[in-house]
Amino acid sequence: MSKLVEMTGIEKYFPGVHALKTVQFDIEPGEVHALMGENGAGKSTLMKILSGIYQRDGGDLVIGGQSVNPATPGEAQDLGIGIIHQELSLMNDLSAAQNIFIGREPRKRFGRLDDAALNAQAAQIFASMNLDLDPRVPVGTLTIAKQQMVEIAKALSFRSRVLIMDEPTAALNDAEIAELFTIIRRLKSEGVGIVYISHKMDELKQIADRVTVMRDGEYVGTVGAEDTPISQIIAMMVGRDVSEEPLEVPDLGAAEVSLRVTGLRRGKEIRDVSFSVQRGEILGFAGLMGAGRTEVARAIFGADRLERGEVEVHGRKVSIRAPSDAVRAGIGYLSEDRKHFGLATGMSVRDNIALSSLDLFISGRGVLNEAKMAETAQAYIRQLGIRTPSDTQEVRLLSGGNQQKVVIAKWLLRDCDILIFDEPTRGIDIGAKSEIYKLLEELAAAGKTIIVISSELPEIMRLSHRIAVMCEGRLTGILPGGKDTTQEDIMRLATQRAPAMRVSETLQ
């Protein structure tokens, strides 16, 4: 069977950087070929060469049996290459059909738009995908999953034989992921080749046929997805073994209860939630999308107003009506959307670390002590292993893992005893995940109280001393961490629409 794409010896240089070094990659008709690697491994650069965004500086690119060098994305589309970026590029006020055929709309006489033909052509593509979607619906009213389907339909409208999917499930829940995988399998059966880029290791076994791994701009190897252990793929990516085993659950004994919440209520989002966390403990929060995990965290931090409920910090009842109250009580919250709510991405590493503690750097005359800020930032850069050229580097230029470390530094500087991490590794590669896990474990060992909210069950099981499970705004159970709890145990509670537990049960 002839290959749809074959890339050999690909080289790419940027000023001062050898980005790709004799990289190889190929894809066959009707296969899902996963492209794996840490952030900065060169995956996106390689795919931008394939999709015509960049031009290679060496090597050979063969598409459909011909050696080519697409100079623009349009040329790549004409060659049958479609790319679906992680950041969707749809226009919310236009319909699904208008988004698919933007700039290529069917016309009537005298150049008038033919809306009937436009909608019919879009409906035909949706039918080929077995997708029940009205082509006239405004894209802005669709779920992220449905918007992703519109992006796929747009790529197929160019009669793409190869589809590049960059982190397609990053913002999808389990049901939406299953829907996407159904579409992918249907495209496979029609001979379309899928290049699948993802940091979610558990998806490989479900959807990929082969896996190619890159590291530091170089080709590491290609293996079969079905018969290769995840641990081997991770080792290929990071160049070292990364433990996926649950941490050893410490015996906290009579350690102080740092945080106790009782009877939290906010409409249907939070229904009489009660729990406690000890000093040095990592309490994981699991549950399906919309279970109320983030809502509980935001309520504790004062970002959302509660209808009722009590919060105690170190045995003392506190009134938290705004985030500033929570910070004064020693609570820090790392939002799941760090770029919008955790960082000022246009500012430097130094400024971001100091943002929540500016009072520490202002003299009696109201002058900001830049030298002290720099010294403090550099200390946290060393302590947390933040990879940055300097403390003056703009945060937007750092990798996701290093951005997360900057947020952590900000709250550590504020000397918060209780840290709430909401999706701490979203969009972070496997190597950086391992570093974040190690950092959380070290913080807990140093006496910090940690709450971790995650949609990834392996992550929750890997990190947590105990696991609190929510369903439809209720806390349905608290499970032990470590090897005594299975994913099935968690999912049983995550789908349990039972009455809220008594407070005494949740505090065990």
C-alpha positions as CSV (number, residue, x, y, z in Angstrom):
1,M,0.0,0.0,0.0
2,S,1.5,3.4,-1.1
3,K,1.9,5.9,1.7
4,L,-0.1,9.1,1.7
5,V,2.9,11.1,3.1
6,E,6.5,10.3,3.5
7,M,8.9,12.8,5.2
8,T,12.6,11.9,5.3
9,G,15.7,13.7,6.6
10,I,13.7,16.9,7.3
11,E,15.7,19.9,8.5
12,K,14.5,23.2,9.8
13,Y,16.6,26.2,11.0
14,F,15.4,29.4,12.8
15,P,17.8,32.1,13.8
16,G,20.2,30.5,16.3
17,V,18.1,27.3,16.5
18,H,18.4,24.0,14.8
19,A,14.7,23.1,15.2
20,L,14.5,19.8,13.2
21,K,17.4,17.4,12.7
22,T,17.0,14.8,10.0
23,V,13.4,13.9,11.1
24,Q,11.3,11.2,9.4
25,F,7.6,10.6,9.5
26,D,5.1,8.9,7.3
27,I,1.4,8.0,7.2
28,E,-0.5,5.3,5.4
29,P,-4.2,5.4,4.1
30,G,-6.7,4.6,6.8
31,E,-4.4,4.8,9.9
32,V,-4.1,7.0,12.9
33,H,-0.5,7.9,13.4
34,A,0.1,9.6,16.8
35,L,3.0,12.1,16.9
36,M,4.2,12.4,20.5
37,G,6.9,14.4,22.3
38,E,7.3,17.0,25.0
39,N,6.6,20.7,24.4
40,G,9.5,22.0,22.2
41,A,10.2,18.5,20.7
42,G,9.4,19.8,17.2
43,K,6.0,18.2,16.5
44,S,4.3,21.4,15.5
45,T,7.2,22.6,13.4
46,L,7.2,19.3,11.5
47,M,3.4,19.5,10.9
48,K,3.7,23.2,9.8
49,I,6.1,22.0,7.1
50,L,3.6,19.4,6.0
51,S,0.7,21.9,6.0
52,G,2.6,24.6,4.1
53,I,3.0,27.1,7.0
54,Y,6.8,26.6,7.0
55,Q,9.2,25.4,4.3
56,R,11.8,22.8,5.0
57,D,15.6,23.6,4.8
58,G,16.5,20.0,4.0
59,G,15.2,16.5,3.4
60,D,12.4,15.3,1.2
61,L,8.6,15.5,1.4
62,V,6.6,13.1,-0.7
63,I,2.8,13.5,-1.0
64,G,0.9,11.1,-3.2
65,G,4.1,9.7,-4.7
66,Q,5.4,13.2,-5.7
67,S,8.2,15.2,-4.1
68,V,6.7,18.5,-3.2
69,N,7.4,21.6,-1.1
70,P,4.1,23.5,-0.4
71,A,4.8,27.2,-0.1
72,T,1.5,28.1,1.5
73,P,-1.3,26.4,3.4
74,G,-3.5,26.7,0.3
75,E,-1.0,24.7,-1.7
76,A,-1.0,22.0,1.0
77,Q,-4.8,21.9,1.0
78,D,-4.7,21.4,-2.8
79,L,-2.4,18.4,-2.1
80,G,-4.9,16.9,0.3
81,I,-3.5,18.1,3.6
82,G,-5.9,19.5,6.2
83,I,-4.9,20.7,9.7
84,I,-7.2,21.3,12.7
85,H,-5.3,23.5,15.2
86,Q,-5.8,23.2,19.0
87,E,-7.2,26.8,19.0
88,L,-10.3,26.6,16.7
89,S,-10.4,29.2,14.0
90,L,-14.2,29.6,13.5
91,M,-16.3,32.7,13.3
92,N,-19.0,32.4,15.9
93,D,-21.6,34.7,14.2
94,L,-21.5,32.7,11.0
95,S,-23.4,29.5,10.4
96,A,-21.7,26.1,10.3
97,A,-22.0,26.0,6.5
98,Q,-20.7,29.5,6.1
99,N,-17.6,28.6,8.2
100,I,-17.0,25.5,6.1
101,F,-17.0,27.3,2.8
102,I,-15.8,30.8,3.7
103,G,-14.4,32.4,0.6
104,R,-15.6,29.4,-1.5
105,E,-19.3,29.9,-1.3
106,P,-21.4,28.7,-4.3
107,R,-22.8,31.5,-6.3
108,K,-25.9,32.2,-8.5
109,R,-26.0,34.4,-11.6
110,F,-24.5,37.8,-11.1
111,G,-22.4,36.6,-8.2
112,R,-25.2,36.3,-5.7
113,L,-24.7,33.8,-2.9
114,D,-26.5,30.5,-3.3
115,D,-27.5,29.8,0.4
116,A,-29.5,26.7,-0.6
117,A,-26.5,25.1,-2.4
118,L,-24.2,26.2,0.5
119,N,-26.4,24.4,3.1
120,A,-26.9,21.4,0.9
121,Q,-23.2,20.9,0.4
122,A,-22.5,21.3,4.1
123,A,-25.3,18.8,4.9
124,Q,-23.8,16.3,2.5
125,I,-20.4,16.5,4.4
126,F,-22.2,16.1,7.7
127,A,-24.0,13.1,6.4
128,S,-20.8,11.5,5.3
129,M,-19.5,12.0,8.9
130,N,-22.8,10.6,10.2
131,L,-23.2,13.8,12.1
132,D,-26.6,15.2,13.0
133,L,-26.0,18.9,12.7
134,D,-28.1,21.7,11.1
135,P,-25.7,23.6,8.7
136,R,-27.6,26.8,9.3
137,V,-26.9,26.9,13.1
138,P,-24.6,29.7,14.3
139,V,-21.3,28.2,15.3
140,G,-21.2,30.3,18.5
141,T,-24.1,28.4,19.9
142,L,-22.5,25.0,19.5
143,T,-20.5,23.1,22.1
144,I,-16.7,22.9,21.7
145,A,-17.1,19.3,20.5
146,K,-19.6,20.2,17.8
147,Q,-17.3,23.2,16.8
148,Q,-14.5,20.7,16.4
149,M,-16.7,18.6,14.1
150,V,-17.3,21.7,12.0
151,E,-13.5,22.2,11.7
152,I,-13.2,18.5,10.6
153,A,-16.0,19.1,8.0
154,K,-14.2,22.2,6.8
155,A,-11.0,20.2,6.3
156,L,-12.9,17.4,4.5
157,S,-14.5,20.0,2.2
158,F,-11.1,20.4,0.7
159,R,-11.1,16.7,0.0
160,S,-8.3,16.2,2.5
161,R,-6.7,12.7,2.4
162,V,-4.6,13.6,5.5
163,L,-6.0,15.3,8.6
164,I,-3.6,16.7,11.2
165,M,-5.4,17.0,14.6
166,D,-3.5,19.0,17.3
167,E,-4.7,18.2,20.8
168,P,-8.3,17.6,19.6
169,T,-9.6,16.4,23.0
170,A,-8.0,19.1,25.2
171,A,-11.4,20.8,25.9
172,L,-13.7,17.8,25.5
173,N,-15.5,15.6,28.1
174,D,-15.6,11.8,28.0
175,A,-18.9,11.7,26.0
176,E,-17.6,14.2,23.4
177,I,-14.3,12.4,23.1
178,A,-16.2,9.2,22.3
179,E,-18.1,11.1,19.6
180,L,-14.9,12.4,18.1
181,F,-13.3,8.9,18.1
182,T,-16.4,7.6,16.3
183,I,-15.8,10.2,13.6
184,I,-12.1,9.4,13.4
185,R,-12.8,5.6,13.0
186,R,-15.2,6.4,10.2
187,L,-12.7,8.5,8.4
188,K,-10.1,5.7,8.8
189,S,-12.5,3.3,7.1
190,E,-12.7,5.7,4.1
191,G,-8.9,5.7,3.8
192,V,-8.2,9.1,5.4
193,G,-4.9,9.2,7.3
194,I,-5.0,11.0,10.7
195,V,-2.0,12.6,12.3
196,Y,-2.9,12.7,16.0
197,I,-1.0,15.0,18.4
198,S,-1.9,14.6,22.1
199,H,-0.4,14.6,25.6
200,K,-3.1,12.2,26.8
201,M,-1.3,8.9,27.0
202,D,-4.5,6.9,27.7
203,E,-5.9,7.9,24.3
204,L,-3.1,6.1,22.4
205,K,-4.5,2.6,23.1
206,Q,-8.0,3.7,22.1
207,I,-7.3,5.4,18.8
208,A,-3.8,5.1,17.5
209,D,-2.3,2.5,15.2
210,R,1.3,3.7,15.3
211,V,3.2,6.2,17.5
212,T,6.2,8.3,16.4
213,V,8.1,10.0,19.1
214,M,10.3,13.1,18.8
215,R,12.6,14.7,21.4
216,D,14.6,17.9,21.1
217,G,13.9,18.3,17.4
218,E,15.0,14.7,16.6
219,Y,13.3,11.5,15.5
220,V,13.5,8.9,18.3
221,G,11.5,6.0,16.9
222,T,8.2,4.6,15.6
223,V,6.4,1.8,17.5
224,G,3.0,0.0,17.3
225,A,0.5,1.5,19.6
226,E,-1.2,-1.7,20.6
227,D,1.9,-3.7,21.6
228,T,4.0,-1.0,23.1
229,P,3.7,-0.2,26.9
230,I,2.9,3.4,27.7
231,S,5.9,3.4,30.0
232,Q,8.2,2.7,27.0
233,I,6.6,5.5,25.0
234,I,7.0,7.9,27.9
235,A,10.7,6.9,28.3
236,M,11.2,7.6,24.6
237,M,9.6,11.0,25.0
238,V,11.5,12.2,28.0
239,G,14.7,10.2,27.8
240,R,14.2,8.8,31.2
241,D,11.8,6.6,33.2
242,V,8.8,8.5,34.6
243,S,6.8,6.8,37.3
244,E,3.1,6.5,36.8
245,E,2.7,4.5,40.0
246,P,0.5,6.1,42.8
247,L,2.5,7.8,45.5
248,E,2.9,6.2,48.9
249,V,0.1,7.5,51.1
250,P,1.7,8.8,54.3
251,D,0.2,8.2,57.7
252,L,-0.9,11.7,58.7
253,G,-2.2,10.5,62.1
254,A,-3.4,13.3,64.2
255,A,-2.1,16.0,61.9
256,E,-3.9,19.3,62.1
257,V,-7.0,19.8,60.0
258,S,-6.0,22.8,58.0
259,L,-9.2,23.3,56.0
260,R,-12.8,22.2,57.0
261,V,-15.8,23.1,54.9
262,T,-19.3,22.4,56.2
263,G,-22.7,22.5,54.3
264,L,-21.6,24.5,51.3
265,R,-24.5,25.3,49.1
266,R,-24.9,27.3,45.9
267,G,-28.0,26.5,43.8
268,K,-27.7,23.2,42.0
269,E,-24.0,23.6,41.5
270,I,-23.0,22.9,45.1
271,R,-25.4,20.9,47.3
272,D,-24.4,20.6,51.0
273,V,-20.8,19.7,50.4
274,S,-18.7,19.0,53.5
275,F,-15.1,17.8,53.8
276,S,-11.8,18.4,55.6
277,V,-8.1,18.3,54.6
278,Q,-5.2,17.8,56.9
279,R,-1.8,19.6,56.9
280,G,0.5,17.7,54.5
281,E,-2.4,16.0,52.7
282,I,-3.2,16.0,49.0
283,L,-7.0,15.7,48.5
284,G,-8.0,14.9,45.0
285,F,-11.4,15.9,43.5
286,A,-12.8,13.7,40.8
287,G,-16.1,13.7,38.9
288,L,-17.6,14.1,35.4
289,M,-17.8,17.5,33.6
290,G,-20.3,19.7,35.5
291,A,-20.1,17.7,38.7
292,G,-19.3,20.8,40.7
293,R,-15.6,20.4,41.5
294,T,-14.5,23.8,40.2
295,E,-17.5,25.5,41.6
296,V,-16.6,24.2,45.1
297,A,-13.0,25.5,44.7
298,R,-14.2,28.9,43.5
299,A,-16.7,29.2,46.4
300,I,-13.9,28.4,48.9
301,F,-11.7,31.0,47.3
302,G,-14.5,33.6,47.3
303,A,-14.7,33.9,43.5
304,D,-18.4,32.9,43.7
305,R,-20.8,33.8,46.5
306,L,-22.3,31.0,48.6
307,E,-25.9,30.7,49.7
308,R,-24.7,29.1,52.9
309,G,-21.9,27.1,54.5
310,E,-18.9,27.5,56.7
311,V,-15.2,27.5,56.1
312,E,-12.6,26.9,58.8
313,V,-8.9,27.5,58.4
314,H,-6.7,26.0,61.1
315,G,-9.7,25.6,63.4
316,R,-10.9,29.2,63.0
317,K,-14.1,30.1,61.2
318,V,-13.3,32.6,58.4
319,S,-15.7,34.8,56.3
320,I,-14.7,34.7,52.7
321,R,-16.7,37.0,50.5
322,A,-14.0,37.8,47.9
323,P,-10.6,36.3,46.8
324,S,-8.8,38.9,48.8
325,D,-10.4,37.4,52.0
326,A,-9.2,33.9,51.0
327,V,-5.6,35.1,50.3
328,R,-5.6,36.8,53.8
329,A,-6.7,33.5,55.2
330,G,-3.8,31.7,53.5
331,I,-5.7,30.1,50.6
332,G,-4.3,30.2,47.1
333,Y,-6.2,29.1,44.0
334,L,-4.5,28.1,40.7
335,S,-7.3,28.3,38.1
336,E,-7.8,25.7,35.3
337,D,-7.4,28.6,32.8
338,R,-4.0,29.9,34.0
339,K,-3.5,32.2,30.9
340,H,-6.7,34.2,31.7
341,F,-7.0,34.0,35.4
342,G,-3.6,33.0,36.8
343,L,-1.1,35.0,34.7
344,A,-0.5,38.4,33.1
345,T,1.0,36.8,30.0
346,G,2.4,40.0,28.6
347,M,4.3,40.7,31.7
348,S,7.6,39.2,32.9
349,V,8.3,36.2,35.1
350,R,9.5,38.6,37.8
351,D,6.3,40.7,37.7
352,N,4.0,37.7,37.7
353,I,5.7,36.1,40.7
354,A,5.4,39.4,42.6
355,L,1.8,40.3,41.5
356,S,0.0,39.0,44.6
357,S,2.6,40.3,47.0
358,L,3.5,43.8,45.8
359,D,3.2,45.1,49.4
360,L,6.4,43.2,50.1
361,F,8.3,45.2,47.6
362,I,7.0,48.7,48.2
363,S,9.0,51.0,50.5
364,G,7.6,53.4,53.0
365,R,7.8,56.1,50.3
366,G,5.7,54.0,47.9
367,V,8.6,53.1,45.6
368,L,8.8,49.7,44.1
369,N,12.0,47.9,44.9
370,E,12.9,46.3,41.6
371,A,16.2,44.8,42.8
372,K,14.4,42.9,45.6
373,M,11.7,41.7,43.2
374,A,14.5,40.4,40.9
375,E,16.3,38.6,43.7
376,T,13.1,37.0,44.9
377,A,12.0,35.9,41.4
378,Q,15.5,34.4,40.8
379,A,15.2,32.4,44.1
380,Y,11.9,30.9,43.0
381,I,13.2,30.2,39.5
382,R,16.0,28.1,41.1
383,Q,13.8,26.5,43.7
384,L,11.1,25.4,41.3
385,G,13.3,24.8,38.3
386,I,11.5,27.3,36.1
387,R,13.2,27.1,32.6
388,T,13.5,30.7,31.4
389,P,16.3,32.7,29.9
390,S,15.9,35.3,32.7
391,D,13.4,36.7,35.2
392,T,12.5,39.5,32.7
393,Q,11.3,37.0,30.0
394,E,7.6,37.5,29.1
395,V,5.5,34.6,30.6
396,R,3.7,34.1,27.3
397,L,7.0,32.8,25.8
398,L,7.3,30.0,28.4
399,S,6.1,26.4,28.0
400,G,2.8,25.4,29.7
401,G,4.7,23.6,32.5
402,N,6.9,26.6,33.3
403,Q,3.9,28.9,33.2
404,Q,2.3,26.7,35.8
405,K,5.4,26.9,38.0
406,V,5.3,30.7,37.8
407,V,1.7,30.6,39.2
408,I,2.9,28.3,42.0
409,A,5.7,30.7,42.8
410,K,3.3,33.5,43.0
411,W,1.3,31.7,45.7
412,L,4.3,30.4,47.6
413,L,5.6,33.9,47.9
414,R,2.3,34.9,49.4
415,D,3.0,32.1,51.9
416,C,-0.4,30.4,51.3
417,D,-0.8,27.3,53.5
418,I,-3.7,25.9,51.5
419,L,-3.2,25.6,47.7
420,I,-6.1,24.6,45.4
421,F,-4.9,23.3,42.0
422,D,-7.6,23.2,39.3
423,E,-6.5,21.0,36.3
424,P,-2.8,21.6,37.2
425,T,-1.4,19.8,34.1
426,R,-3.9,20.7,31.4
427,G,-2.0,21.3,28.1
428,I,1.3,20.2,29.7
429,D,3.5,17.5,28.3
430,I,4.4,14.3,30.1
431,G,7.8,15.3,31.3
432,A,6.6,18.6,32.7
433,K,3.7,16.7,34.3
434,S,6.1,14.6,36.2
435,E,7.9,17.7,37.5
436,I,4.6,19.2,38.6
437,Y,3.7,16.0,40.4
438,K,7.0,15.9,42.2
439,L,6.6,19.6,43.2
440,L,3.1,18.9,44.6
441,E,4.5,16.0,46.6
442,E,7.3,18.2,48.0
443,L,4.9,20.9,48.9
444,A,2.7,18.4,50.8
445,A,5.8,16.9,52.5
446,A,6.7,20.5,53.6
447,G,3.4,20.8,55.4
448,K,1.3,22.6,52.8
449,T,-2.4,21.5,52.3
450,I,-3.1,20.6,48.7
451,I,-6.4,20.2,46.9
452,V,-6.1,18.9,43.3
453,I,-9.0,18.9,40.8
454,S,-8.5,16.9,37.7
455,S,-10.5,15.3,34.9
456,E,-7.8,12.7,34.3
457,L,-8.4,9.7,36.6
458,P,-4.8,8.4,36.3
459,E,-3.6,11.8,37.5
460,I,-6.0,11.8,40.5
461,M,-5.0,8.3,41.4
462,R,-1.3,9.1,41.0
463,L,-1.3,12.1,43.2
464,S,-4.0,11.9,45.9
465,H,-3.8,10.7,49.5
466,R,-7.6,10.6,49.5
467,I,-10.1,11.1,46.6
468,A,-13.3,13.1,47.0
469,V,-15.8,12.2,44.2
470,M,-18.7,14.5,43.1
471,C,-21.8,14.0,41.0
472,E,-24.3,16.7,40.1
473,G,-23.1,19.1,42.8
474,R,-23.0,16.5,45.6
475,L,-20.1,14.9,47.3
476,T,-20.9,11.2,46.8
477,G,-18.0,9.6,48.6
478,I,-14.3,9.9,49.7
479,L,-12.0,7.0,48.7
480,P,-8.5,6.1,49.9
481,G,-5.6,7.1,47.7
482,G,-2.8,4.8,46.6
483,K,-3.3,1.3,45.1
484,D,-6.5,0.5,47.1
485,T,-8.8,2.5,44.7
486,T,-9.5,1.7,41.1
487,Q,-10.9,3.8,38.3
488,E,-14.1,1.7,38.5
489,D,-14.5,2.7,42.1
490,I,-14.2,6.4,41.2
491,M,-16.6,6.2,38.2
492,R,-19.2,4.4,40.4
493,L,-19.3,7.3,42.7
494,A,-19.0,9.9,39.8
495,T,-22.3,8.5,38.4
496,Q,-24.1,8.0,41.7
497,R,-27.1,10.4,41.9
498,A,-27.6,9.8,45.6
499,P,-28.6,12.1,48.4
500,A,-25.8,14.1,50.0
501,M,-23.9,12.2,52.7
502,R,-24.1,13.2,56.3
503,V,-21.3,15.6,57.4
504,S,-19.9,13.0,59.8
505,E,-19.4,10.6,56.9
506,T,-17.5,13.1,54.7
507,L,-15.0,13.9,57.4
508,Q,-13.6,10.4,57.8
